[in-house]
């Protein structure tokens, strides 16, 4: 479903938009709608991220490894390097 709106643009906005539409081989209406849609989608995206963070945040601290240093980045890097270097062949 789509809706039709009419807007009045000052010339300093209209002319660059018209020039860009011409260069892209599109109508000014198509280009304006695409740019508006991209702006609306971009601005609403952080809300989705916030909802995702909220769902995940319930699990933060839900597991205790018993190792107070388990989140140490240098140790994690060393563990990863060791595992990436291992052949994992049966010995």
PDB file of N, CA, C and O in Angstrom:
ATOM      1  N   UNK A   1       0.841  -1.162   0.000  1.00  0.00           N
ATOM      2  CA  UNK A   1       0.000   0.000   0.000  1.00  0.00           C
ATOM      3  C   UNK A   1       0.893   1.234   0.000  1.00  0.00           C
ATOM      4  O   UNK A   1       1.913   1.266   0.689  1.00  0.00           O
ATOM      5  N   UNK A   2       0.521   2.225  -0.753  1.00  0.00           N
ATOM      6  CA  UNK A   2       1.300   3.459  -0.789  1.00  0.00           C
ATOM      7  C   UNK A   2       0.376   4.653  -0.611  1.00  0.00           C
ATOM      8  O   UNK A   2      -0.830   4.578  -0.846  1.00  0.00           O
ATOM      9  N   UNK A   3       0.968   5.734  -0.199  1.00  0.00           N
ATOM     10  CA  UNK A   3       0.239   6.978   0.033  1.00  0.00           C
ATOM     11  C   UNK A   3       0.853   8.063  -0.840  1.00  0.00           C
ATOM     12  O   UNK A   3       2.031   7.991  -1.191  1.00  0.00           O
ATOM     13  N   UNK A   4       0.065   9.054  -1.184  1.00  0.00           N
ATOM     14  CA  UNK A   4       0.545  10.182  -1.966  1.00  0.00           C
ATOM     15  C   UNK A   4       0.578  11.415  -1.078  1.00  0.00           C
ATOM     16  O   UNK A   4      -0.389  11.719  -0.380  1.00  0.00           O
ATOM     17  N   UNK A   5       1.705  12.121  -1.114  1.00  0.00           N
ATOM     18  CA  UNK A   5       1.805  13.382  -0.374  1.00  0.00           C
ATOM     19  C   UNK A   5       2.293  14.465  -1.329  1.00  0.00           C
ATOM     20  O   UNK A   5       2.930  14.177  -2.342  1.00  0.00           O
ATOM     21  N   UNK A   6       1.992  15.681  -1.001  1.00  0.00           N
ATOM     22  CA  UNK A   6       2.480  16.826  -1.765  1.00  0.00           C
ATOM     23  C   UNK A   6       3.301  17.683  -0.820  1.00  0.00           C
ATOM     24  O   UNK A   6       2.845  18.045   0.265  1.00  0.00           O
ATOM     25  N   UNK A   7       4.519  18.004  -1.243  1.00  0.00           N
ATOM     26  CA  UNK A   7       5.374  18.841  -0.400  1.00  0.00           C
ATOM     27  C   UNK A   7       5.892  20.019  -1.218  1.00  0.00           C
ATOM     28  O   UNK A   7       6.008  19.943  -2.442  1.00  0.00           O
ATOM     29  N   UNK A   8       6.193  21.082  -0.534  1.00  0.00           N
ATOM     30  CA  UNK A   8       6.792  22.258  -1.162  1.00  0.00           C
ATOM     31  C   UNK A   8       8.244  22.325  -0.720  1.00  0.00           C
ATOM     32  O   UNK A   8       8.546  22.361   0.473  1.00  0.00           O
ATOM     33  N   UNK A   9       9.142  22.342  -1.707  1.00  0.00           N
ATOM     34  CA  UNK A   9      10.574  22.379  -1.417  1.00  0.00           C
ATOM     35  C   UNK A   9      11.154  23.720  -1.827  1.00  0.00           C
ATOM     36  O   UNK A   9      10.806  24.249  -2.883  1.00  0.00           O
ATOM     37  N   UNK A  10      12.034  24.275  -1.007  1.00  0.00           N
ATOM     38  CA  UNK A  10      12.744  25.472  -1.449  1.00  0.00           C
ATOM     39  C   UNK A  10      13.655  25.106  -2.622  1.00  0.00           C
ATOM     40  O   UNK A  10      14.089  23.961  -2.740  1.00  0.00           O
ATOM     41  N   UNK A  11      13.938  26.066  -3.473  1.00  0.00           N
ATOM     42  CA  UNK A  11      14.732  25.813  -4.667  1.00  0.00           C
ATOM     43  C   UNK A  11      16.103  25.230  -4.339  1.00  0.00           C
ATOM     44  O   UNK A  11      16.620  24.416  -5.104  1.00  0.00           O
ATOM     45  N   UNK A  12      16.703  25.632  -3.213  1.00  0.00           N
ATOM     46  CA  UNK A  12      18.040  25.113  -2.871  1.00  0.00           C
ATOM     47  C   UNK A  12      18.018  23.626  -2.517  1.00  0.00           C
ATOM     48  O   UNK A  12      19.070  22.989  -2.477  1.00  0.00           O
ATOM     49  N   UNK A  13      16.850  23.071  -2.263  1.00  0.00           N
ATOM     50  CA  UNK A  13      16.715  21.624  -2.058  1.00  0.00           C
ATOM     51  C   UNK A  13      16.228  20.965  -3.346  1.00  0.00           C
ATOM     52  O   UNK A  13      16.716  19.904  -3.733  1.00  0.00           O
ATOM     53  N   UNK A  14      15.267  21.601  -4.001  1.00  0.00           N
ATOM     54  CA  UNK A  14      14.671  21.025  -5.207  1.00  0.00           C
ATOM     55  C   UNK A  14      15.699  20.847  -6.323  1.00  0.00           C
ATOM     56  O   UNK A  14      15.778  19.779  -6.931  1.00  0.00           O
ATOM     57  N   UNK A  15      16.487  21.889  -6.594  1.00  0.00           N
ATOM     58  CA  UNK A  15      17.379  21.838  -7.746  1.00  0.00           C
ATOM     59  C   UNK A  15      18.442  20.744  -7.639  1.00  0.00           C
ATOM     60  O   UNK A  15      18.628  19.999  -8.601  1.00  0.00           O
ATOM     61  N   UNK A  16      19.150  20.613  -6.506  1.00  0.00           N
ATOM     62  CA  UNK A  16      20.116  19.504  -6.415  1.00  0.00           C
ATOM     63  C   UNK A  16      19.436  18.132  -6.504  1.00  0.00           C
ATOM     64  O   UNK A  16      20.005  17.187  -7.051  1.00  0.00           O
ATOM     65  N   UNK A  17      18.232  18.031  -5.971  1.00  0.00           N
ATOM     66  CA  UNK A  17      17.489  16.775  -6.051  1.00  0.00           C
ATOM     67  C   UNK A  17      17.118  16.472  -7.502  1.00  0.00           C
ATOM     68  O   UNK A  17      17.244  15.336  -7.957  1.00  0.00           O
ATOM     69  N   UNK A  18      16.659  17.496  -8.224  1.00  0.00           N
ATOM     70  CA  UNK A  18      16.308  17.325  -9.634  1.00  0.00           C
ATOM     71  C   UNK A  18      17.535  16.955 -10.457  1.00  0.00           C
ATOM     72  O   UNK A  18      17.459  16.097 -11.336  1.00  0.00           O
ATOM     73  N   UNK A  19      18.663  17.595 -10.177  1.00  0.00           N
ATOM     74  CA  UNK A  19      19.906  17.283 -10.895  1.00  0.00           C
ATOM     75  C   UNK A  19      20.341  15.838 -10.642  1.00  0.00           C
ATOM     76  O   UNK A  19      20.724  15.129 -11.572  1.00  0.00           O
ATOM     77  N   UNK A  20      20.279  15.409  -9.388  1.00  0.00           N
ATOM     78  CA  UNK A  20      20.668  14.034  -9.042  1.00  0.00           C
ATOM     79  C   UNK A  20      19.732  13.031  -9.703  1.00  0.00           C
ATOM     80  O   UNK A  20      20.180  12.000 -10.204  1.00  0.00           O
ATOM     81  N   UNK A  21      18.441  13.327  -9.709  1.00  0.00           N
ATOM     82  CA  UNK A  21      17.471  12.427 -10.339  1.00  0.00           C
ATOM     83  C   UNK A  21      17.760  12.304 -11.829  1.00  0.00           C
ATOM     84  O   UNK A  21      17.708  11.208 -12.387  1.00  0.00           O
ATOM     85  N   UNK A  22      18.062  13.416 -12.466  1.00  0.00           N
ATOM     86  CA  UNK A  22      18.379  13.412 -13.894  1.00  0.00           C
ATOM     87  C   UNK A  22      19.624  12.578 -14.174  1.00  0.00           C
ATOM     88  O   UNK A  22      19.652  11.805 -15.132  1.00  0.00           O
ATOM     89  N   UNK A  23      20.644  12.729 -13.352  1.00  0.00           N
ATOM     90  CA  UNK A  23      21.885  11.968 -13.527  1.00  0.00           C
ATOM     91  C   UNK A  23      21.657  10.471 -13.357  1.00  0.00           C
ATOM     92  O   UNK A  23      22.313   9.660 -14.010  1.00  0.00           O
ATOM     93  N   UNK A  24      20.726  10.108 -12.476  1.00  0.00           N
ATOM     94  CA  UNK A  24      20.451   8.692 -12.211  1.00  0.00           C
ATOM     95  C   UNK A  24      19.396   8.121 -13.151  1.00  0.00           C
ATOM     96  O   UNK A  24      19.116   6.923 -13.114  1.00  0.00           O
ATOM     97  N   UNK A  25      18.809   8.970 -13.992  1.00  0.00           N
ATOM     98  CA  UNK A  25      17.779   8.496 -14.910  1.00  0.00           C
ATOM     99  C   UNK A  25      16.478   8.148 -14.203  1.00  0.00           C
ATOM    100  O   UNK A  25      15.750   7.253 -14.633  1.00  0.00           O
ATOM    101  N   UNK A  26      16.195   8.848 -13.134  1.00  0.00           N
ATOM    102  CA  UNK A  26      14.976   8.612 -12.356  1.00  0.00           C
ATOM    103  C   UNK A  26      14.163   9.893 -12.319  1.00  0.00           C
ATOM    104  O   UNK A  26      14.666  10.973 -12.628  1.00  0.00           O
ATOM    105  N   UNK A  27      12.912   9.761 -11.940  1.00  0.00           N
ATOM    106  CA  UNK A  27      12.115  10.963 -11.731  1.00  0.00           C
ATOM    107  C   UNK A  27      12.483  11.547 -10.379  1.00  0.00           C
ATOM    108  O   UNK A  27      13.003  10.851  -9.508  1.00  0.00           O
ATOM    109  N   UNK A  28      12.209  12.819 -10.218  1.00  0.00           N
ATOM    110  CA  UNK A  28      12.500  13.458  -8.940  1.00  0.00           C
ATOM    111  C   UNK A  28      11.665  12.827  -7.833  1.00  0.00           C
ATOM    112  O   UNK A  28      12.119  12.718  -6.694  1.00  0.00           O
ATOM    113  N   UNK A  29      10.447  12.411  -8.166  1.00  0.00           N
ATOM    114  CA  UNK A  29       9.589  11.763  -7.168  1.00  0.00           C
ATOM    115  C   UNK A  29      10.185  10.435  -6.708  1.00  0.00           C
ATOM    116  O   UNK A  29      10.171  10.125  -5.517  1.00  0.00           O
ATOM    117  N   UNK A  30      10.710   9.649  -7.655  1.00  0.00           N
ATOM    118  CA  UNK A  30      11.323   8.364  -7.296  1.00  0.00           C
ATOM    119  C   UNK A  30      12.535   8.570  -6.391  1.00  0.00           C
ATOM    120  O   UNK A  30      12.703   7.878  -5.387  1.00  0.00           O
ATOM    121  N   UNK A  31      13.368   9.525  -6.763  1.00  0.00           N
ATOM    122  CA  UNK A  31      14.576   9.769  -5.977  1.00  0.00           C
ATOM    123  C   UNK A  31      14.233  10.311  -4.595  1.00  0.00           C
ATOM    124  O   UNK A  31      14.813   9.886  -3.595  1.00  0.00           O
ATOM    125  N   UNK A  32      13.291  11.249  -4.538  1.00  0.00           N
ATOM    126  CA  UNK A  32      12.899  11.814  -3.244  1.00  0.00           C
ATOM    127  C   UNK A  32      12.308  10.733  -2.345  1.00  0.00           C
ATOM    128  O   UNK A  32      12.613  10.682  -1.153  1.00  0.00           O
ATOM    129  N   UNK A  33      11.462   9.866  -2.908  1.00  0.00           N
ATOM    130  CA  UNK A  33      10.858   8.789  -2.112  1.00  0.00           C
ATOM    131  C   UNK A  33      11.927   7.819  -1.616  1.00  0.00           C
ATOM    132  O   UNK A  33      11.876   7.376  -0.468  1.00  0.00           O
ATOM    133  N   UNK A  34      12.897   7.486  -2.473  1.00  0.00           N
ATOM    134  CA  UNK A  34      13.964   6.561  -2.077  1.00  0.00           C
ATOM    135  C   UNK A  34      14.823   7.157  -0.963  1.00  0.00           C
ATOM    136  O   UNK A  34      15.171   6.467  -0.005  1.00  0.00           O
ATOM    137  N   UNK A  35      15.160   8.425  -1.093  1.00  0.00           N
ATOM    138  CA  UNK A  35      15.989   9.064  -0.059  1.00  0.00           C
ATOM    139  C   UNK A  35      15.227   9.211   1.250  1.00  0.00           C
ATOM    140  O   UNK A  35      15.794   9.027   2.327  1.00  0.00           O
ATOM    141  N   UNK A  36      13.963   9.538   1.160  1.00  0.00           N
ATOM    142  CA  UNK A  36      13.150   9.654   2.371  1.00  0.00           C
ATOM    143  C   UNK A  36      13.024   8.294   3.051  1.00  0.00           C
ATOM    144  O   UNK A  36      13.144   8.192   4.272  1.00  0.00           O
ATOM    145  N   UNK A  37      12.782   7.248   2.257  1.00  0.00           N
ATOM    146  CA  UNK A  37      12.667   5.898   2.824  1.00  0.00           C
ATOM    147  C   UNK A  37      13.959   5.493   3.514  1.00  0.00           C
ATOM    148  O   UNK A  37      13.932   4.935   4.611  1.00  0.00           O
ATOM    149  N   UNK A  38      15.092   5.772   2.876  1.00  0.00           N
ATOM    150  CA  UNK A  38      16.387   5.423   3.467  1.00  0.00           C
ATOM    151  C   UNK A  38      16.600   6.163   4.787  1.00  0.00           C
ATOM    152  O   UNK A  38      17.125   5.588   5.740  1.00  0.00           O
ATOM    153  N   UNK A  39      16.202   7.415   4.847  1.00  0.00           N
ATOM    154  CA  UNK A  39      16.341   8.201   6.073  1.00  0.00           C
ATOM    155  C   UNK A  39      15.470   7.647   7.183  1.00  0.00           C
ATOM    156  O   UNK A  39      15.917   7.521   8.323  1.00  0.00           O
ATOM    157  N   UNK A  40      14.233   7.316   6.858  1.00  0.00           N
ATOM    158  CA  UNK A  40      13.304   6.792   7.863  1.00  0.00           C
ATOM    159  C   UNK A  40      13.784   5.441   8.375  1.00  0.00           C
ATOM    160  O   UNK A  40      13.753   5.191   9.580  1.00  0.00           O
ATOM    161  N   UNK A  41      14.223   4.576   7.483  1.00  0.00           N
ATOM    162  CA  UNK A  41      14.701   3.247   7.879  1.00  0.00           C
ATOM    163  C   UNK A  41      15.958   3.373   8.733  1.00  0.00           C
ATOM    164  O   UNK A  41      16.090   2.675   9.739  1.00  0.00           O
ATOM    165  N   UNK A  42      16.881   4.248   8.350  1.00  0.00           N
ATOM    166  CA  UNK A  42      18.121   4.438   9.102  1.00  0.00           C
ATOM    167  C   UNK A  42      17.839   4.940  10.507  1.00  0.00           C
ATOM    168  O   UNK A  42      18.474   4.498  11.465  1.00  0.00           O
ATOM    169  N   UNK A  43      16.905   5.849  10.636  1.00  0.00           N
ATOM    170  CA  UNK A  43      16.609   6.405  11.954  1.00  0.00           C
ATOM    171  C   UNK A  43      15.853   5.429  12.836  1.00  0.00           C
ATOM    172  O   UNK A  43      15.948   5.518  14.060  1.00  0.00           O
ATOM    173  N   UNK A  44      15.104   4.499  12.254  1.00  0.00           N
ATOM    174  CA  UNK A  44      14.365   3.545  13.078  1.00  0.00           C
ATOM    175  C   UNK A  44      15.210   2.331  13.441  1.00  0.00           C
ATOM    176  O   UNK A  44      14.842   1.587  14.350  1.00  0.00           O
ATOM    177  N   UNK A  45      16.331   2.107  12.760  1.00  0.00           N
ATOM    178  CA  UNK A  45      17.179   0.947  13.023  1.00  0.00           C
ATOM    179  C   UNK A  45      17.709   0.891  14.449  1.00  0.00           C
ATOM    180  O   UNK A  45      17.701  -0.189  15.041  1.00  0.00           O
ATOM    181  N   UNK A  46      18.172   2.002  15.036  1.00  0.00           N
ATOM    182  CA  UNK A  46      18.675   1.906  16.414  1.00  0.00           C
ATOM    183  C   UNK A  46      17.626   1.401  17.395  1.00  0.00           C
ATOM    184  O   UNK A  46      17.974   0.754  18.382  1.00  0.00           O
ATOM    185  N   UNK A  47      16.363   1.679  17.149  1.00  0.00           N
ATOM    186  CA  UNK A  47      15.320   1.172  18.039  1.00  0.00           C
ATOM    187  C   UNK A  47      15.305  -0.354  18.026  1.00  0.00           C
ATOM    188  O   UNK A  47      15.140  -0.991  19.066  1.00  0.00           O
ATOM    189  N   UNK A  48      15.479  -0.930  16.845  1.00  0.00           N
ATOM    190  CA  UNK A  48      15.521  -2.386  16.745  1.00  0.00           C
ATOM    191  C   UNK A  48      16.740  -2.921  17.489  1.00  0.00           C
ATOM    192  O   UNK A  48      16.656  -3.946  18.165  1.00  0.00           O
ATOM    193  N   UNK A  49      17.874  -2.229  17.365  1.00  0.00           N
ATOM    194  CA  UNK A  49      19.079  -2.639  18.079  1.00  0.00           C
ATOM    195  C   UNK A  49      18.866  -2.579  19.585  1.00  0.00           C
ATOM    196  O   UNK A  49      19.309  -3.463  20.319  1.00  0.00           O
ATOM    197  N   UNK A  50      18.189  -1.538  20.039  1.00  0.00           N
ATOM    198  CA  UNK A  50      17.922  -1.402  21.467  1.00  0.00           C
ATOM    199  C   UNK A  50      17.047  -2.542  21.964  1.00  0.00           C
ATOM    200  O   UNK A  50      17.274  -3.068  23.054  1.00  0.00           O
ATOM    201  N   UNK A  51      16.055  -2.927  21.178  1.00  0.00           N
ATOM    202  CA  UNK A  51      15.182  -4.034  21.572  1.00  0.00           C
ATOM    203  C   UNK A  51      15.983  -5.329  21.657  1.00  0.00           C
ATOM    204  O   UNK A  51      15.779  -6.128  22.571  1.00  0.00           O
ATOM    205  N   UNK A  52      16.893  -5.537  20.710  1.00  0.00           N
ATOM    206  CA  UNK A  52      17.737  -6.723  20.735  1.00  0.00           C
ATOM    207  C   UNK A  52      18.655  -6.745  21.942  1.00  0.00           C
ATOM    208  O   UNK A  52      18.833  -7.782  22.581  1.00  0.00           O
ATOM    209  N   UNK A  53      19.240  -5.588  22.253  1.00  0.00           N
ATOM    210  CA  UNK A  53      20.110  -5.507  23.430  1.00  0.00           C
ATOM    211  C   UNK A  53      19.333  -5.799  24.705  1.00  0.00           C
ATOM    212  O   UNK A  53      19.837  -6.461  25.612  1.00  0.00           O
ATOM    213  N   UNK A  54      18.111  -5.306  24.766  1.00  0.00           N
ATOM    214  CA  UNK A  54      17.301  -5.526  25.958  1.00  0.00           C
ATOM    215  C   UNK A  54      17.021  -7.020  26.144  1.00  0.00           C
ATOM    216  O   UNK A  54      17.083  -7.529  27.263  1.00  0.00           O
ATOM    217  N   UNK A  55      16.712  -7.723  25.046  1.00  0.00           N
ATOM    218  CA  UNK A  55      16.452  -9.163  25.145  1.00  0.00           C
ATOM    219  C   UNK A  55      17.703  -9.915  25.600  1.00  0.00           C
ATOM    220  O   UNK A  55      17.611 -10.846  26.401  1.00  0.00           O
ATOM    221  N   UNK A  56      18.857  -9.520  25.098  1.00  0.00           N
ATOM    222  CA  UNK A  56      20.107 -10.197  25.439  1.00  0.00           C
ATOM    223  C   UNK A  56      20.569  -9.832  26.840  1.00  0.00           C
ATOM    224  O   UNK A  56      21.181 -10.655  27.521  1.00  0.00           O
ATOM    225  N   UNK A  57      20.287  -8.621  27.276  1.00  0.00           N
ATOM    226  CA  UNK A  57      20.794  -8.165  28.573  1.00  0.00           C
ATOM    227  C   UNK A  57      20.279  -9.011  29.731  1.00  0.00           C
ATOM    228  O   UNK A  57      20.910  -9.058  30.787  1.00  0.00           O
ATOM    229  N   UNK A  58      19.154  -9.675  29.552  1.00  0.00           N
ATOM    230  CA  UNK A  58      18.640 -10.555  30.604  1.00  0.00           C
ATOM    231  C   UNK A  58      19.602 -11.710  30.896  1.00  0.00           C
ATOM    232  O   UNK A  58      19.577 -12.284  31.985  1.00  0.00           O
ATOM    233  N   UNK A  59      20.446 -12.046  29.920  1.00  0.00           N
ATOM    234  CA  UNK A  59      21.346 -13.184  30.083  1.00  0.00           C
ATOM    235  C   UNK A  59      22.742 -12.781  30.550  1.00  0.00           C
ATOM    236  O   UNK A  59      23.566 -13.647  30.844  1.00  0.00           O
ATOM    237  N   UNK A  60      23.016 -11.488  30.622  1.00  0.00           N
ATOM    238  CA  UNK A  60      24.334 -11.035  31.063  1.00  0.00           C
ATOM    239  C   UNK A  60      24.528 -11.425  32.524  1.00  0.00           C
ATOM    240  O   UNK A  60      23.719 -11.085  33.388  1.00  0.00           O
ATOM    241  N   UNK A  61      25.599 -12.134  32.776  1.00  0.00           N
ATOM    242  CA  UNK A  61      25.894 -12.577  34.133  1.00  0.00           C
ATOM    243  C   UNK A  61      25.117 -13.813  34.555  1.00  0.00           C
ATOM    244  O   UNK A  61      25.171 -14.206  35.720  1.00  0.00           O
ATOM    245  N   UNK A  62      24.394 -14.432  33.629  1.00  0.00           N
ATOM    246  CA  UNK A  62      23.581 -15.597  33.981  1.00  0.00           C
ATOM    247  C   UNK A  62      24.422 -16.855  34.147  1.00  0.00           C
ATOM    248  O   UNK A  62      23.944 -17.845  34.701  1.00  0.00           O
ATOM    249  N   UNK A  63      25.655 -16.835  33.682  1.00  0.00           N
ATOM    250  CA  UNK A  63      26.506 -18.013  33.775  1.00  0.00           C
ATOM    251  C   UNK A  63      27.803 -17.616  34.453  1.00  0.00           C
ATOM    252  O   UNK A  63      28.381 -16.574  34.143  1.00  0.00           O
ATOM    253  N   UNK A  64      28.248 -18.423  35.355  1.00  0.00           N
ATOM    254  CA  UNK A  64      29.498 -18.161  36.066  1.00  0.00           C
ATOM    255  C   UNK A  64      30.482 -19.260  35.714  1.00  0.00           C
ATOM    256  O   UNK A  64      30.252 -20.430  36.018  1.00  0.00           O
ATOM    257  N   UNK A  65      31.580 -18.880  35.073  1.00  0.00           N
ATOM    258  CA  UNK A  65      32.577 -19.870  34.671  1.00  0.00           C
ATOM    259  C   UNK A  65      33.389 -20.361  35.858  1.00  0.00           C
ATOM    260  O   UNK A  65      34.068 -21.384  35.771  1.00  0.00           O
ATOM    261  N   UNK A  66      33.320 -19.636  36.960  1.00  0.00           N
ATOM    262  CA  UNK A  66      34.130 -19.989  38.108  1.00  0.00           C
ATOM    263  C   UNK A  66      35.543 -19.445  38.008  1.00  0.00           C
ATOM    264  O   UNK A  66      36.347 -19.613  38.925  1.00  0.00           O
ATOM    265  N   UNK A  67      35.843 -18.792  36.890  1.00  0.00           N
ATOM    266  CA  UNK A  67      37.169 -18.223  36.670  1.00  0.00           C
ATOM    267  C   UNK A  67      37.033 -16.704  36.606  1.00  0.00           C
ATOM    268  O   UNK A  67      36.440 -16.186  35.659  1.00  0.00           O
ATOM    269  N   UNK A  68      37.564 -15.982  37.587  1.00  0.00           N
ATOM    270  CA  UNK A  68      37.407 -14.528  37.590  1.00  0.00           C
ATOM    271  C   UNK A  68      38.119 -13.831  36.431  1.00  0.00           C
ATOM    272  O   UNK A  68      37.868 -12.654  36.173  1.00  0.00           O
ATOM    273  N   UNK A  69      38.998 -14.539  35.734  1.00  0.00           N
ATOM    274  CA  UNK A  69      39.732 -13.948  34.612  1.00  0.00           C
ATOM    275  C   UNK A  69      39.223 -14.421  33.252  1.00  0.00           C
ATOM    276  O   UNK A  69      39.893 -14.212  32.241  1.00  0.00           O
ATOM    277  N   UNK A  70      38.072 -15.043  33.213  1.00  0.00           N
ATOM    278  CA  UNK A  70      37.588 -15.622  31.957  1.00  0.00           C
ATOM    279  C   UNK A  70      37.279 -14.573  30.892  1.00  0.00           C
ATOM    280  O   UNK A  70      37.199 -14.912  29.711  1.00  0.00           O
ATOM    281  N   UNK A  71      37.104 -13.323  31.272  1.00  0.00           N
ATOM    282  CA  UNK A  71      36.815 -12.265  30.302  1.00  0.00           C
ATOM    283  C   UNK A  71      38.058 -11.449  29.950  1.00  0.00           C
ATOM    284  O   UNK A  71      37.947 -10.406  29.306  1.00  0.00           O
ATOM    285  N   UNK A  72      39.225 -11.907  30.361  1.00  0.00           N
ATOM    286  CA  UNK A  72      40.471 -11.197  30.083  1.00  0.00           C
ATOM    287  C   UNK A  72      40.793 -11.315  28.593  1.00  0.00           C
ATOM    288  O   UNK A  72      41.004 -12.418  28.090  1.00  0.00           O
ATOM    289  N   UNK A  73      40.832 -10.191  27.892  1.00  0.00           N
ATOM    290  CA  UNK A  73      41.031 -10.208  26.444  1.00  0.00           C
ATOM    291  C   UNK A  73      42.355 -10.828  26.024  1.00  0.00           C
ATOM    292  O   UNK A  73      42.401 -11.558  25.034  1.00  0.00           O
ATOM    293  N   UNK A  74      43.421 -10.558  26.744  1.00  0.00           N
ATOM    294  CA  UNK A  74      44.718 -11.137  26.388  1.00  0.00           C
ATOM    295  C   UNK A  74      44.674 -12.656  26.508  1.00  0.00           C
ATOM    296  O   UNK A  74      45.235 -13.370  25.677  1.00  0.00           O
ATOM    297  N   UNK A  75      44.017 -13.135  27.531  1.00  0.00           N
ATOM    298  CA  UNK A  75      43.901 -14.586  27.716  1.00  0.00           C
ATOM    299  C   UNK A  75      43.031 -15.198  26.618  1.00  0.00           C
ATOM    300  O   UNK A  75      43.343 -16.267  26.095  1.00  0.00           O
ATOM    301  N   UNK A  76      41.953 -14.524  26.279  1.00  0.00           N
ATOM    302  CA  UNK A  76      41.082 -15.012  25.201  1.00  0.00           C
ATOM    303  C   UNK A  76      41.859 -15.059  23.893  1.00  0.00           C
ATOM    304  O   UNK A  76      41.771 -16.040  23.154  1.00  0.00           O
ATOM    305  N   UNK A  77      42.626 -13.996  23.599  1.00  0.00           N
ATOM    306  CA  UNK A  77      43.437 -13.978  22.379  1.00  0.00           C
ATOM    307  C   UNK A  77      44.439 -15.125  22.361  1.00  0.00           C
ATOM    308  O   UNK A  77      44.636 -15.762  21.327  1.00  0.00           O
ATOM    309  N   UNK A  78      45.069 -15.390  23.493  1.00  0.00           N
ATOM    310  CA  UNK A  78      46.038 -16.486  23.573  1.00  0.00           C
ATOM    311  C   UNK A  78      45.349 -17.830  23.354  1.00  0.00           C
ATOM    312  O   UNK A  78      45.881 -18.692  22.656  1.00  0.00           O
ATOM    313  N   UNK A  79      44.174 -18.012  23.944  1.00  0.00           N
ATOM    314  CA  UNK A  79      43.420 -19.256  23.752  1.00  0.00           C
ATOM    315  C   UNK A  79      43.051 -19.443  22.282  1.00  0.00           C
ATOM    316  O   UNK A  79      43.186 -20.538  21.736  1.00  0.00           O
ATOM    317  N   UNK A  80      42.587 -18.374  21.652  1.00  0.00           N
ATOM    318  CA  UNK A  80      42.219 -18.465  20.235  1.00  0.00           C
ATOM    319  C   UNK A  80      43.432 -18.768  19.368  1.00  0.00           C
ATOM    320  O   UNK A  80      43.358 -19.605  18.469  1.00  0.00           O
ATOM    321  N   UNK A  81      44.545 -18.096  19.631  1.00  0.00           N
ATOM    322  CA  UNK A  81      45.762 -18.333  18.856  1.00  0.00           C
ATOM    323  C   UNK A  81      46.212 -19.779  18.998  1.00  0.00           C
ATOM    324  O   UNK A  81      46.614 -20.409  18.019  1.00  0.00           O
ATOM    325  N   UNK A  82      46.145 -20.304  20.214  1.00  0.00           N
ATOM    326  CA  UNK A  82      46.545 -21.690  20.453  1.00  0.00           C
ATOM    327  C   UNK A  82      45.636 -22.642  19.676  1.00  0.00           C
ATOM    328  O   UNK A  82      46.117 -23.585  19.046  1.00  0.00           O
ATOM    329  N   UNK A  83      44.341 -22.402  19.717  1.00  0.00           N
ATOM    330  CA  UNK A  83      43.402 -23.293  19.039  1.00  0.00           C
ATOM    331  C   UNK A  83      43.499 -23.184  17.519  1.00  0.00           C
ATOM    332  O   UNK A  83      43.394 -24.191  16.819  1.00  0.00           O
ATOM    333  N   UNK A  84      43.698 -21.968  17.001  1.00  0.00           N
ATOM    334  CA  UNK A  84      43.842 -21.819  15.553  1.00  0.00           C
ATOM    335  C   UNK A  84      45.111 -22.486  15.056  1.00  0.00           C
ATOM    336  O   UNK A  84      45.164 -22.957  13.920  1.00  0.00           O
ATOM    337  N   UNK A  85      46.129 -22.530  15.895  1.00  0.00           N
ATOM    338  CA  UNK A  85      47.382 -23.150  15.506  1.00  0.00           C
ATOM    339  C   UNK A  85      47.381 -24.663  15.655  1.00  0.00           C
ATOM    340  O   UNK A  85      48.249 -25.341  15.105  1.00  0.00           O
ATOM    341  N   UNK A  86      46.417 -25.197  16.392  1.00  0.00           N
ATOM    342  CA  UNK A  86      46.359 -26.644  16.625  1.00  0.00           C
ATOM    343  C   UNK A  86      45.816 -27.349  15.387  1.00  0.00           C
ATOM    344  O   UNK A  86      44.929 -26.837  14.705  1.00  0.00           O
ATOM    345  N   UNK A  87      46.364 -28.534  15.106  1.00  0.00           N
ATOM    346  CA  UNK A  87      45.897 -29.307  13.948  1.00  0.00           C
ATOM    347  C   UNK A  87      44.660 -30.126  14.279  1.00  0.00           C
ATOM    348  O   UNK A  87      43.918 -30.520  13.380  1.00  0.00           O
ATOM    349  N   UNK A  88      44.433 -30.386  15.555  1.00  0.00           N
ATOM    350  CA  UNK A  88      43.295 -31.176  16.033  1.00  0.00           C
ATOM    351  C   UNK A  88      43.294 -32.599  15.475  1.00  0.00           C
ATOM    352  O   UNK A  88      42.256 -33.259  15.426  1.00  0.00           O
ATOM    353  N   UNK A  89      44.480 -33.064  15.053  1.00  0.00           N
ATOM    354  CA  UNK A  89      44.601 -34.452  14.604  1.00  0.00           C
ATOM    355  C   UNK A  89      44.682 -35.349  15.827  1.00  0.00           C
ATOM    356  O   UNK A  89      45.185 -34.948  16.877  1.00  0.00           O
ATOM    357  N   UNK A  90      44.193 -36.542  15.680  1.00  0.00           N
ATOM    358  CA  UNK A  90      44.306 -37.524  16.761  1.00  0.00           C
ATOM    359  C   UNK A  90      45.779 -37.852  16.944  1.00  0.00           C
ATOM    360  O   UNK A  90      46.496 -38.082  15.970  1.00  0.00           O
ATOM    361  N   UNK A  91      46.216 -37.875  18.163  1.00  0.00           N
ATOM    362  CA  UNK A  91      47.630 -38.173  18.423  1.00  0.00           C
ATOM    363  C   UNK A  91      47.794 -39.576  18.907  1.00  0.00           C
ATOM    364  O   UNK A  91      48.915 -40.007  19.178  1.00  0.00           O
TER     365      UNK A  91
END
